[in-house]
Amino acid sequence: MFHLTASRTLALRAARSIATRHVFCATASVAHPTNSTLRSLSVASSQKISNPEMMCRQCEQTKDHYACTTVGVCGKTAETSAMQDTLSHVVKSVSLWANSAREAGATEEQLHAANIWTLRAVFSTLTNVNFSEERIAEYIQEGMMIKKDLEKLSVASKPVGLVAETALLGKSLQELEDFGHTVSIPKRMAAMGDEDCFSLNEIATYGARGACAYAAHCYQMGKMDQSIMEDIHKVFGKLASDEPDMEGLIANVLKVGEINGRVLAMLDDAHANAFGAPEPTPVKMTATEGKAILVSGHDMVDLEALLQQTEGKGVNVYTHGEMLPAHSYPGLKKYKHLVGNYGTAWQNQKFEFAAFPGPVIVTTNCVQAPRSAYRDRLYTMNEVGVDGVAHIGEDRDFSKVIEQAQSMKGFKTTFQPPLYHTVGFNHRAVLPLAKQVIDAAQNGALSRIVLIGGCDGSQFERNYFTELAEELPDDTLILTLGCAKNRIIRSEKLSDATLSNGMPRIMDMGQCNDSYSAVVVATELAKALDCTVNDLPLSLALSHLEQKAAAVLLTLLNMGVKNIRLGPSLPAYITPNVLNVLVDKYNLMPTTNAQDDVRSIMAGQ
C-alpha cells in the first residue's frame, strides 16, 4: 500500500524547479525515456492553444499528445465534448449532495437512484461510449432531478458553492453546450491556478471514470456496494473543488486506485457466481455456415439474454473484441449456437462490422461512428449512444435484431480448416497450477512471467506489445488480458507455444474487466514464495488507451507495484513534475523498443 506522507507532497513541490529535460532521474533504478517520449512531453507541456473549440485529452491517442481541440480523434465533436463537460460537472454537483444526504442519515433506498445514475452518467463520458448529445442531455436532466431530491434529504450541513448550486433543469441543448464551455479543462485549470495540482485532479477524474464503468458492469450483474458508492461520491466531491490542495489531491488519486481494486474484485465474483468459474476453453475463431448476430462490448448479461432469445431461432451468435472471454463461462458456452468469435479489437470495427453478414450489437465501449455500410444493422445498448442508430432498452428485447438476422444471408459456408484460440485462464484456473509454475521456475524451465495487457488502438506503435511478446525467450510465461491481446494471440510465432514442461506460454486471462485475476495471481504467488509482488520474477507492460486502463494503473500503484512499463506513450494530462514523482516512487517507465526492453526485463529491471 502506498501511504500519503508529507515528504511526497514536498517532493512534488520540489520537482517543480526541475526542467523538463531533467524529468527522469539519471540513476540505474529509474527509467530513461526515449527521445520521442521527451519530445511528446515537451509538446504536451509547452503547446498552448487560445480559445480551443474543445479540449479533450483523456485518451492516449489524443492529437499531438496534447489534446483534441477541434474534433476528437475518436470522432467526438466539439459540441459533444462540451456536453460531456457539462455532464461531468453535474456528476460533481450530485456527488456533493449525495455526500450531504449520507451525513444526514439518508437510507440506501433513498440513495439508490443517485448511485445508479452516477455510474451510468460517468460511464457515458468514457472514450468511445456516447456520441449522442441528446442521450447526454437526458443524463444531465435526470441528474438535476436527482440533485433536487437529494437537497430535500440534506437537512444537516448543506454544500455551498457554484458546483453545488448548479441549476440546469429544463435547459436546451444549446444552453447545456454553452455551459460546458464554462467548465472546460482550460477554465478549470485556470480556476485552480496550479498545473501540477490540476494534473492530479485529471488523473483522479479519468481513473474514477474507469472505476465507475467497472462498477456499472457490476450493477448489470446485480451487484452494488454502498461503501464503494459512498467513496466514489467522496472522490467526485473532492474533484468539485478548485483548491490547489496537493496533499488532498494525491490522496484522492490513490483512493481511486483502492476503490477500483474493490470494484474489480466484486465484478470478478459477480461473473463467476452468475455464469460459473471460467475454465480454459478453445474458441472457434472462424465462420460457421448460417444466419448470424455479432455482439461487441463487455456485458455478459446482455449476451446471455440474447442467447436465450435466439435459442431455437436458427441464428448463430458470435462474440467480438472484449466479448471473447464469454466462451470460457460454463453458463454461456452451454448455448450451442454461441459458435465462435469474429474479428479483432475495437479499432477495426469499421471494416469488420461492414463485412459481417448480420446485425451487430454494441453493449458498451468501444463504439465508433458507423459507416453507412452497416449503420442500419447496428444496435447500441446501455450507456452507448450514437445518433441515428437503434438503441435497445433496459428490457433487452432483441426481437428486431433477430428478425433482421433471419432476413439476411449470414455466412454461406463454414471456414475450413477451423482456427481456435484458448481463453479462460482466470485466476481460478491459473492458481491450481501455482506449484507447476514454482517448480518450473526453480528447475530452470521458466525464467520469467510477463503480463502484457490493456487496450488496443489504431497506432502502429501498438505493435510494440506483440513484438515484445515475440522477442521474449522461449522459457517465459506470458499472461495477457484486455483487447491488447488481440495482436499477440494472432502471432504465428507464439501460436501453440509451450514451455518445456508442457504448460502453454500464452495464457489469456480475459477482458480488461478481468484485471483482478492478474492481481490475485501475483499476490498469491508472492505469498507462496514468501516475498513481495515486486520481488517476483514478474514484469508488467501495459498498453493504455482509455479510462478503464487508467483505473487499473492506479490500482497497481495503490498496491505499491513498481517497474511498470506504460505505452505506447505516456498520458498527456500528466505534467512533467507529476511524472517525475511517479518515476521516482514507482519506477514507472515508458516503453522504448522491444529488443531493449526485453533485455531489461530479463535482467529484472
C-alpha positions in Angstrom: 0.0 0.0 0.0 1.3 3.4 -0.9 0.7 5.8 2.0 0.4 9.5 1.7 3.2 11.4 3.5 4.2 15.0 3.7 7.5 14.1 2.1 5.8 13.1 -1.1 4.0 16.4 -1.2 7.3 18.2 -0.7 8.9 16.1 -3.3 6.3 17.1 -5.9 6.7 20.8 -4.9 10.5 20.5 -5.2 10.1 18.8 -8.6 8.6 22.0 -10.0 12.0 23.5 -10.2 13.3 20.7 -12.3 13.5 21.5 -16.0 11.5 19.2 -18.4 14.7 17.8 -19.8 15.6 16.6 -16.3 12.3 14.9 -15.6 13.8 11.4 -15.3 16.5 10.9 -12.7 19.8 9.6 -14.0 20.1 6.6 -11.8 20.2 2.9 -12.5 16.9 2.3 -10.8 14.9 4.9 -12.7 13.5 4.6 -16.2 15.2 6.5 -19.1 12.7 7.8 -21.7 13.3 7.7 -25.4 13.8 10.9 -27.3 10.3 10.6 -28.7 8.9 10.4 -25.2 10.8 13.6 -24.2 9.5 15.3 -27.4 5.9 14.4 -26.6 6.3 15.6 -23.0 7.8 18.8 -24.3 4.9 19.3 -26.7 2.3 18.5 -24.1 3.9 20.9 -21.6 4.6 23.8 -23.9 1.8 23.7 -26.5 -0.9 26.3 -25.9 -4.0 26.9 -28.0 -6.0 30.0 -27.1 -9.8 29.6 -27.1 -9.9 26.0 -28.5 -13.3 24.7 -29.7 -12.9 21.8 -27.3 -10.2 20.3 -25.1 -10.2 16.6 -24.5 -7.1 14.6 -23.6 -8.5 11.7 -21.6 -7.3 9.0 -24.1 -3.8 8.0 -25.2 -4.5 8.8 -28.8 -5.2 12.5 -28.2 -4.0 14.7 -31.0 -0.2 15.5 -31.0 -0.1 14.1 -27.5 -1.6 17.4 -26.3 -5.3 17.5 -26.7 -8.1 17.2 -29.3 -9.1 20.8 -29.8 -11.4 20.9 -32.9 -12.7 17.3 -33.2 -11.8 14.2 -31.3 -9.5 11.5 -32.8 -12.4 9.2 -31.8 -14.8 11.3 -33.9 -16.3 13.2 -31.0 -17.4 16.7 -32.0 -16.7 19.9 -30.1 -20.4 20.0 -29.3 -20.5 16.6 -27.8 -17.3 17.3 -25.8 -18.9 20.4 -24.3 -22.0 18.3 -23.4 -19.8 15.8 -21.6 -18.0 18.6 -19.7 -21.5 19.7 -18.5 -22.4 16.2 -17.5 -19.2 15.8 -15.6 -19.9 19.0 -13.7 -23.4 17.7 -12.8 -21.8 14.5 -11.5 -19.8 16.5 -9.1 -22.8 18.5 -8.0 -24.9 15.4 -7.4 -21.9 13.9 -5.5 -21.8 16.8 -3.2 -25.4 16.5 -2.4 -25.2 12.7 -2.0 -22.4 13.2 0.5 -24.6 15.7 2.4 -27.6 13.3 2.3 -25.5 10.5 3.7 -24.3 12.7 6.6 -27.9 13.4 7.3 -28.7 9.7 7.5 -30.2 9.0 4.1 -31.1 5.4 3.6 -29.7 3.0 0.9 -33.1 3.1 -0.8 -33.1 6.9 -0.8 -29.7 7.0 -2.4 -30.3 4.2 -4.9 -31.2 6.5 -7.8 -28.2 8.7 -7.2 -25.9 5.7 -7.1 -27.1 4.2 -10.3 -27.3 7.5 -12.2 -23.7 8.3 -11.1 -22.3 5.1 -12.6 -24.2 5.3 -15.8 -23.6 9.1 -16.3 -19.9 8.8 -15.7 -19.6 5.7 -17.9 -21.2 7.6 -20.8 -18.2 10.1 -20.7 -15.6 7.4 -21.4 -13.8 7.2 -24.7 -15.8 5.6 -27.4 -19.1 5.2 -25.5 -21.6 8.0 -26.1 -21.5 10.4 -29.1 -25.2 11.4 -28.8 -25.8 14.9 -27.4 -29.5 14.1 -26.9 -28.6 11.0 -24.8 -26.1 13.0 -22.8 -28.7 15.8 -22.2 -31.1 13.1 -20.8 -28.4 12.1 -18.3 -28.0 15.8 -17.3 -31.7 16.4 -16.8 -32.0 13.2 -14.8 -29.1 14.3 -12.7 -30.7 17.6 -12.0 -33.9 15.9 -10.8 -31.8 13.6 -8.5 -30.0 16.6 -7.1 -33.4 18.2 -6.3 -34.4 15.0 -4.4 -31.1 14.9 -2.6 -31.5 18.5 -1.5 -34.6 17.5 0.5 -32.6 14.9 2.3 -29.7 17.2 3.2 -31.1 18.6 6.4 -27.7 19.0 8.1 -24.7 20.6 6.6 -25.6 21.6 3.0 -22.9 22.0 0.4 -22.3 25.5 -0.9 -20.6 27.0 -3.9 -21.0 27.1 -7.7 -20.8 23.4 -8.2 -23.4 22.6 -5.5 -25.7 25.3 -6.8 -25.7 24.1 -10.4 -29.1 24.8 -11.9 -29.6 23.3 -15.4 -33.0 21.7 -15.2 -35.0 22.4 -18.3 -32.1 24.0 -20.3 -32.0 23.5 -24.0 -29.2 21.6 -25.8 -27.6 24.8 -26.8 -27.7 26.2 -23.3 -26.2 22.9 -22.0 -23.5 23.1 -24.6 -22.7 26.7 -23.8 -22.5 25.8 -20.1 -19.9 23.1 -20.9 -17.5 25.7 -22.3 -17.5 27.4 -18.9 -16.4 24.2 -17.2 -13.9 23.0 -19.8 -10.3 21.9 -19.0 -8.8 25.4 -19.7 -11.4 27.1 -17.5 -11.0 24.6 -14.6 -7.2 24.7 -14.9 -7.2 28.5 -14.7 -9.5 28.4 -11.7 -7.2 26.0 -9.8 -4.1 28.1 -10.8 -1.7 25.2 -10.5 -1.0 22.9 -13.4 0.5 20.1 -11.2 -2.4 20.1 -8.9 -4.7 20.1 -11.9 -2.8 17.2 -13.3 -3.6 15.3 -10.2 -7.2 16.3 -10.5 -7.3 14.9 -14.0 -5.6 11.7 -13.1 -8.2 11.1 -10.4 -11.0 12.1 -12.8 -10.1 9.7 -15.5 -9.3 6.9 -13.1 -12.7 7.5 -11.4 -14.4 7.2 -14.8 -12.8 3.8 -15.3 -13.8 2.7 -11.8 -17.4 3.8 -12.4 -17.5 1.9 -15.6 -16.4 -1.3 -13.9 -19.0 -0.6 -11.1 -21.7 -0.1 -13.8 -20.8 -3.6 -15.1 -21.2 -4.9 -11.5 -24.7 -3.3 -11.4 -25.6 -5.0 -14.6 -24.7 -8.2 -12.8 -27.0 -7.3 -9.8 -24.1 -6.2 -7.6 -23.9 -2.9 -5.7 -21.7 -2.0 -2.7 -22.9 1.0 -0.7 -19.4 1.7 0.7 -18.0 1.8 -2.8 -20.6 4.3 -3.9 -20.0 6.4 -0.8 -16.3 6.5 -1.6 -17.0 7.3 -5.3 -19.2 10.3 -4.3 -16.5 11.5 -2.0 -13.9 11.3 -4.8 -16.1 13.4 -7.1 -16.8 15.7 -4.2 -13.1 16.4 -3.9 -12.9 16.9 -7.7 -15.6 19.6 -7.4 -13.1 21.8 -5.6 -10.7 24.1 -7.4 -8.5 24.4 -4.4 -4.9 23.5 -5.3 -4.7 21.1 -2.4 -1.8 18.9 -3.4 -1.8 16.6 -0.4 -5.5 16.0 -0.7 -5.4 15.5 -4.5 -2.6 12.9 -4.1 -4.7 11.1 -1.6 -7.7 11.3 -3.9 -5.7 9.7 -6.8 -4.7 6.8 -4.6 -8.2 6.4 -3.2 -9.4 5.9 -6.8 -7.0 3.0 -7.1 -8.1 1.5 -3.9 -11.8 1.8 -4.9 -11.2 0.3 -8.3 -9.5 -2.7 -6.7 -12.6 -3.4 -4.6 -14.8 -2.9 -7.7 -12.8 -5.4 -9.8 -13.0 -8.0 -7.0 -16.7 -7.5 -6.9 -17.0 -7.8 -10.7 -14.9 -11.0 -10.8 -17.1 -12.6 -8.1 -20.3 -11.5 -9.9 -19.3 -13.1 -13.2 -18.3 -16.4 -11.5 -21.5 -16.6 -9.5 -23.7 -15.8 -12.5 -22.0 -18.0 -15.1 -19.7 -20.3 -13.3 -15.9 -20.1 -12.9 -14.1 -19.5 -16.2 -12.3 -22.6 -17.5 -9.7 -23.0 -20.3 -11.8 -23.3 -23.5 -10.8 -23.4 -27.1 -12.8 -20.9 -29.1 -13.5 -21.2 -32.8 -12.2 -18.1 -34.5 -13.6 -18.8 -38.0 -17.0 -18.7 -39.6 -19.8 -21.3 -39.4 -22.4 -21.5 -42.1 -25.7 -19.9 -41.1 -27.5 -16.7 -40.0 -25.5 -14.6 -37.6 -25.6 -11.9 -34.9 -22.4 -10.3 -33.6 -22.0 -9.0 -30.0 -19.3 -6.5 -29.1 -18.6 -4.6 -25.8 -18.2 -6.1 -22.4 -21.5 -7.1 -20.7 -22.1 -10.8 -20.3 -25.7 -10.3 -19.0 -26.7 -8.8 -22.3 -25.1 -11.7 -24.2 -26.9 -14.2 -22.0 -30.3 -12.5 -22.8 -29.6 -12.6 -26.5 -28.6 -16.3 -26.3 -31.8 -17.1 -24.5 -33.9 -15.2 -27.1 -32.1 -16.7 -30.1 -32.2 -20.3 -28.9 -34.0 -22.4 -31.5 -34.3 -19.5 -33.9 -31.8 -20.7 -36.4 -29.4 -17.9 -35.7 -25.7 -18.3 -34.6 -24.2 -15.8 -32.2 -20.6 -14.6 -32.4 -18.6 -12.6 -29.9 -16.3 -9.7 -30.9 -13.5 -7.9 -29.2 -13.7 -7.9 -25.4 -16.6 -10.4 -25.5 -14.2 -13.2 -26.5 -13.9 -14.5 -22.9 -17.6 -15.2 -22.8 -16.8 -18.6 -24.2 -14.9 -19.6 -21.0 -18.0 -19.4 -18.8 -20.0 -22.7 -18.4 -23.2 -20.7 -18.1 -22.7 -19.2 -21.5 -20.9 -21.8 -23.6 -23.7 -24.2 -22.8 -25.6 -22.5 -25.6 -24.6 -24.4 -28.7 -25.5 -21.5 -31.0 -22.7 -19.4 -29.4 -20.5 -20.7 -32.2 -17.3 -18.6 -32.1 -15.6 -15.3 -32.2 -15.4 -12.9 -35.1 -12.9 -10.1 -35.8 -10.2 -8.5 -33.7 -10.2 -5.4 -31.5 -12.5 -2.3 -31.4 -10.4 -0.1 -33.8 -11.0 -2.4 -36.7 -14.8 -2.4 -36.4 -15.5 -0.1 -39.3 -14.1 -2.9 -41.6 -15.1 -5.9 -39.6 -18.7 -4.8 -38.9 -19.1 -3.9 -42.6 -18.0 -7.4 -43.6 -20.1 -9.2 -41.1 -23.3 -10.7 -42.7 -25.7 -9.9 -40.0 -26.7 -7.3 -37.3 -24.2 -6.1 -34.8 -24.9 -5.2 -31.1 -22.6 -3.0 -29.1 -23.3 -3.4 -25.4 -20.7 -1.0 -24.0 -17.4 0.6 -25.1 -15.9 0.7 -27.7 -18.1 2.1 -30.5 -17.0 4.2 -33.4 -19.1 6.5 -35.6 -20.5 3.8 -38.0 -20.2 3.6 -41.8 -23.3 3.6 -43.9 -22.5 0.0 -44.9 -23.8 -1.2 -41.5 -25.5 1.7 -39.8 -28.9 0.2 -40.4 -28.0 -3.0 -38.7 -26.0 -1.6 -35.8 -27.7 -1.6 -32.3 -26.5 0.1 -29.1 -27.3 -0.7 -25.5 -26.8 0.7 -22.0 -24.7 3.8 -21.9 -23.7 3.6 -25.6 -25.1 6.3 -27.8 -24.8 7.1 -31.5 -27.3 9.4 -33.2 -29.4 7.7 -35.9 -28.6 4.2 -34.5 -31.3 2.0 -33.0 -31.0 1.6 -29.2 -32.1 -1.4 -27.2 -33.7 -0.5 -23.9 -33.4 -2.0 -20.5 -35.9 -4.7 -21.3 -33.3 -6.3 -23.5 -35.8 -7.0 -26.3 -33.8 -8.4 -29.2 -36.7 -9.3 -31.4 -35.9 -6.8 -34.1 -32.3 -7.8 -34.2 -33.3 -11.5 -34.5 -35.8 -10.7 -37.3 -33.1 -8.7 -39.2 -30.6 -11.6 -38.8 -33.1 -14.1 -40.1 -33.7 -11.9 -43.2 -30.0 -11.7 -44.1 -27.8 -14.2 -45.8 -25.4 -14.9 -43.0 -22.3 -16.9 -43.6 -22.6 -19.0 -46.8 -20.0 -21.6 -45.9 -18.1 -23.0 -42.9 -14.4 -22.0 -43.0 -12.1 -24.9 -43.3 -9.8 -25.7 -41.5 -11.2 -24.0 -38.4 -8.9 -21.9 -36.3 -9.0 -21.8 -32.5 -7.8 -19.7 -29.6 -7.9 -20.8 -25.9 -9.4 -18.5 -23.4 -10.3 -18.9 -19.7 -7.1 -18.6 -17.7 -8.8 -16.8 -14.9 -7.1 -16.9 -11.5 -9.3 -19.8 -10.6 -7.7 -21.8 -13.4 -4.2 -20.5 -13.0 -3.7 -20.7 -9.2 -4.1 -24.6 -9.2 -1.0 -24.5 -11.5 1.0 -22.5 -9.0 3.1 -25.5 -7.9 3.9 -26.2 -11.5 4.9 -22.6 -12.1 7.1 -22.5 -9.0 8.7 -25.9 -9.8 9.3 -24.7 -13.4 11.0 -21.5 -12.1 13.2 -23.5 -9.7 14.3 -26.1 -12.2 15.0 -23.6 -15.0 12.0 -24.3 -17.2 10.6 -20.9 -16.5 12.8 -17.8 -16.4 10.2 -15.0 -16.0 6.5 -14.2 -16.1 5.5 -11.2 -18.2 2.0 -9.6 -18.1 1.1 -7.8 -21.3 -2.4 -6.3 -21.1 -4.5 -3.2 -21.5 -6.1 -1.6 -24.6 -5.5 -1.9 -28.3 -5.7 1.0 -30.6 -5.0 2.2 -34.1 -1.4 3.4 -33.9 1.3 1.4 -35.5 3.3 1.8 -32.3 1.0 -0.6 -30.5 2.7 -3.4 -32.5 5.4 -3.0 -29.8 3.5 -5.2 -27.4 3.3 -8.1 -29.9 7.0 -7.5 -30.8 7.8 -7.6 -27.0 6.0 -11.0 -26.7 7.8 -12.4 -29.7 11.2 -11.2 -28.5 10.8 -12.8 -25.1 12.8 -16.0 -24.6 11.0 -19.3 -25.1 11.2 -20.1 -21.4 9.0 -17.1 -20.4 5.3 -17.3 -19.5 3.1 -14.6 -21.0 -0.1 -13.6 -19.3 -2.3 -11.4 -21.4 -5.7 -9.6 -20.9 -7.8 -6.8 -22.3 -8.1 -6.1 -26.0 -4.3 -5.6 -26.2 -4.1 -9.4 -26.5 -5.7 -9.3 -30.0 -2.5 -8.9 -31.8 -0.5 -11.2 -29.6 -2.9 -14.2 -30.0 -2.6 -13.9 -33.7 1.2 -14.1 -33.8 2.3 -17.1 -35.8 5.5 -17.3 -33.7 3.6 -17.7 -30.5 0.7 -19.9 -31.8 0.5 -23.1 -29.7 3.8 -22.3 -28.0 4.5 -24.2 -24.8 7.1 -24.3 -22.0 9.4 -27.3 -21.7 7.1 -28.7 -19.0 4.1 -28.6 -21.4 2.4 -25.5 -20.0 1.1 -23.1 -22.6 3.3 -20.0 -23.0 0.3 -17.7 -23.6 -2.4 -17.6 -21.0 -5.4 -15.4 -22.0 -6.8 -14.1 -18.7 -9.8 -12.4 -20.2 -11.2 -8.9 -20.6 -9.9 -5.7 -19.1 -12.8 -6.4 -16.7 -10.8 -9.4 -15.6 -7.8 -7.5 -14.5 -8.4 -8.7 -10.9 -7.2 -12.1 -12.0 -3.7 -10.8 -12.6 -3.8 -9.1 -9.2 -4.8 -12.4 -7.5 -2.2 -14.5 -9.3 0.6 -12.0 -8.4 -0.4 -11.7 -4.8 -0.9 -15.4 -4.3 2.4 -16.3 -5.9 4.1 -13.8 -3.7 2.6 -15.4 -0.6 3.7 -18.9 -1.8 7.2 -17.6 -2.2 7.2 -15.5 0.9 8.1 -12.3 -0.9 6.5 -9.1 -2.1 4.9 -8.7 -5.6 7.9 -6.5 -6.5 10.3 -9.4 -5.7 8.6 -11.9 -8.0 10.2 -12.7 -11.4 7.3 -10.7 -12.9 7.3 -7.8 -15.3 4.3 -5.7 -16.4 3.8 -4.0 -19.8 0.6 -2.1 -20.0 -1.0 -0.7 -23.2 -3.2 2.1 -22.1 -5.8 4.0 -24.2 -8.9 4.9 -22.2 -10.1 5.4 -18.6 -10.5 1.8 -17.6 -6.8 1.3 -18.1 -6.1 4.4 -16.1 -8.2 2.9 -13.2 -6.2 -0.3 -13.3 -2.9 1.5 -13.3 -4.0 3.5 -10.2 -5.0 0.2 -8.5 -1.5 -1.2 -9.2 0.2 1.9 -7.9 -2.0 1.9 -4.8 -0.8 -1.7 -4.2 2.8 -0.4 -4.4 3.6 -2.3 -7.6 6.7 -0.9 -9.3 8.6 -1.2 -12.6 5.5 -1.0 -14.8 6.2 -0.2 -18.5 3.4 2.0 -19.9 2.9 2.8 -23.6 2.8 3.4 -26.4 3.1 6.9 -25.0 2.5 8.5 -21.6 -0.7 10.3 -20.7 -0.9 13.8 -22.0 -2.6 15.0 -18.8 0.4 14.2 -16.6 2.7 17.1 -16.1 6.5 16.5 -16.1 6.7 17.3 -12.4 4.0 14.8 -11.5 5.5 12.2 -13.8 8.9 12.8 -12.1 7.4 11.7 -8.8 5.8 8.6 -10.3 9.1 7.6 -11.8 10.9 8.3 -8.5 8.5 6.4 -6.3 7.3 3.6 -8.6 9.9 3.5 -11.4 7.0 3.9 -13.8 8.7 3.8 -17.2 7.7 4.4 -20.8 8.0 1.6 -23.4 11.0 2.0 -25.7 11.7 -0.7 -28.2 11.0 -4.4 -27.8 14.7 -5.6 -28.0 16.0 -3.2 -25.4 13.0 -3.7 -23.1 13.3 -7.5 -23.3 17.0 -7.2 -22.2 16.0 -5.0 -19.3 13.0 -7.3 -18.3 15.2 -10.4 -18.3 17.7 -8.6 -16.1 14.9 -8.0 -13.7 14.6 -4.2 -14.4 
